[in-house]
Structure formats: C-alpha cells, structure tokens
C-alpha cells in the first residue's frame, strides 16, 4: 500500500515530537455521500483476463490469476479464474495476504504474529512453511515483498523475506550499544535493493544492502531514499545540515539551511524541501547550494483567527506520482508541489487531513480524511478531488491509488469500487481487491464471487456454506 512518511526531520529533533503512525491506520471511509467530483481519466480494464497491453496505470500493475479465501474455521481454498479449486490448506493462523511473490501468500498477518507466528502458503500444493518472527508488530515494507517486525519499545527490528523464509536482525547492523528504531520510519528504494532507517539513540542512519545484508552508518536522521542516494539531516539548533550520500556511504554533497517539514529527492543530486512556514527550497548537492523558489504562505488557507506569527502552516509531506509531486498537509489544505517546487494546486479542507492506507511514491492518487470524516480521494498529478465519501471502511486501493474498494458502515448500504472513471456498486460485501484494480472478491449470503468491476460480471469461486469469510486475497501462480 511506498515508504513511511515523514522520516525524522529537523523539526522532529528540535520540537521532540513525532507524527502519528499513519501506516498502521485503516481508513474509516464512507459511502453515503459518494459523488464523483472530477473524472480525470478512463480506467482501461481487462477484468478476469490479466491483460497488460493497456497504457493505463492500473493495467500495468501485477495481474492476478488466483484467489485465496480463508473461512472462519481456518480452512483455505486456492481457486483459479474459472472457479476451480487447485489447492487447500488448514491453519490456525489468521489472515491471507499477497505480498507480490508469485506462488505464495503470507499467513497470519491478521492475528498475533509474536504468539502464533507467521507462515507462507504454497499456492501450488497447499504446503505451509513457518516464518521466524520475534515481535508483535508486523507490516509489509512499502510495496515490496518484504516484511518488518518490531516491538513497541523500538528495541527490536527484523526484516523477514517470505520468498526465502529468512529473517535478518536489522539492529545488529547498527553501530553502538542498545540501538533503537521506529518501524514506521524504515524506507526502501523503488527497486527493493536497499533499505534505510534511523538509529534513534545516536541519530545515525543505517543503510542496508539487501543483496548481502551488509549495513553502513551515516551521520544524521534519515530523510529520503531514492536514485541510489540517501538524504540525511543533522540538527544544528537554528539550522540543519542536509547530507546527500550514495547508498554505500560516499558523501555527494552537504548544504546548511533552515529546518523543514517535508522533503523529496527529485534526482540523484537535487531535492526540494518545504519549511513549516510554507517556504519551498531547491537543494542542489552538485554545487552545494540552496535556493528559495516559492513562498506558499500567501496562497494557502489557514483557520479563521490564526495568529500571523504562527509559522506552523505545513505539518508534513508525502511523496507521490513517481517523485513528481510532494503532497503537503496543513490545518485547512492539502497542497501539491511539483519537482521544481512550484505549487500545482491546493485543495481546501475543513480540518487537518491524514493520509490513509500507506501512500507509496508511485501512487498518483491519495486518500485523505480525519477521524470524523468526510474523506476524499485526490489526484496528485492535477491536484484535484476525484471522489468524496463518508461512513465506512477502506478495504484496499489499486496499485496507483486511484481506485479504491469501500465497505459500507450501515446495513443496507452498498459496498462499492470507485475512483478515476469508475463507480461500481456491489451486491454483496467487498473483502479484497486486486492490485491491478480489475477485480473484487465479493461475499454474498450464498457464495464467494470474483467481480469484474467494469462489466459487473461474476464468477463464483467458493460456496462458504454457513461459515463467514475470514480473509481473502488475489495472488499469482
């Protein structure tokens, strides 16, 4: 569902606060007031066919050819597109999840991994292989096939590779005694070759080459990871040192500047950064220069009665759209700036919004909201609203974030799949959506079906009898 954001910034170090953990949160999203506000593209569907020939973002995502369903008694069925069962299994582990590895899914992410463990299920024959996990909090690392496990105190951090059933102690790669880390601050590059995290006791960044599980330490806190580069920050009181290094630890350049709340690498030598008072800066590490390019304060809305001396305009940022957009969050806006630091557009909101699911750098769209709603799907490229909704639960999003599946909060309301160019209401309950956005697992009182969300055609894959469906996912042989 990309990398966790924001990393520890200079403001975090100065103020001693940390942003809430948005990665773990599941959206409470609504359906009662769903209305398509702007249709900015046509979703090219190849439902139930796995066709990748279209040039739309959803069709270039990993297609599926299997559905995995777990019932309340723990029994699991692996079913193909025609509804034929090809494998079965029984387990006490709760939850089936595809992590993008052909031929297997992960078991147990919806349960208690520290007590019950995790496992991988072979989709070919139903065999189950246990995974070694020591900690209670387990999550997928961005959109990679890797998992992270950690304890609440930050004294444990493990990397789990379901493809090889191996576990790596990441804190053992850090320098110093009694290292600490925050699972929400771990980042991985787009090619899933390098990960990095901040060791919080000494505020050093550990960069791990995943090919050999070797780490190097860099001074400062992790700010961004991309293009074979690592961006780190070191607090110097009124200013912050920003270092750009290669992933093997060679320094590229350093600049000193005012503290900032959001940052995005735009290539292997440049970045843009945004301060809390709305100043946008261009950082060039080739010539070690900093240039102010935009002042957003005059154009971004603030709550009525806000003291002009209050500089907390921008609270955080999220990298989107293949690093061509940086989404900025304030009390009354979600704004988008481009890779040059120019404002694309700002969307007015009634209160502080938070990103839902886990926004990834490749996402074109972003679902935002607050605890009381309403909730909104935004197109980062154009900076406009796609859909607004209330009262329900966000089940999953398409690989680019621009189509989402919702479960209604109230009995009698329709579950649906909606987004750019799509508004499909379902006859039953939505429990899973494929990464390519073509299909949804729908549960009715009599059957588990796969729905072609463009044509509204259904294929029955399972008769659950009197049992409820505990979990479901799409997968690939």
Secondary structure, DSSP 8 states (H G I E B T S, - for coil): ----S----HHHHHH-------SS-------TT-EE----------TTTT---S-STGGGS----EEEEEETTSEEEEEETTS-EEEEEE-S---EE--S-TTEEEE-TTS-HHHH-EEEEETTT--EEEE----SEEEE-TTSSEEEEE-TTS--EEEEETTTTEEEEGGGGSSSSS----GGG-EE-TTSSEEEEEETTTTEEEEEETTTTEEEEEESEEEEEETTEEEEEEE-SSEEEEEEEETTS-EEEEEEEE--SEEEE-SSSEEEEE-TTSEEEEEETTTTEEEEEEE-TTTS---TT--TT------EEEEEGGGTEEEEE-SSEEEEEETTS-EEEEEE-SS--EE-S---TT-SEEEEE-TT--EEEEETTTTEEEEEE-SEEEEEE-TTSSEEEEEESSTTS--EEEETTEEEE-SSEEEEE-TTSSEEEEE-SS-EEEEETTTTEEEEEE--TT--EEEEEEE--
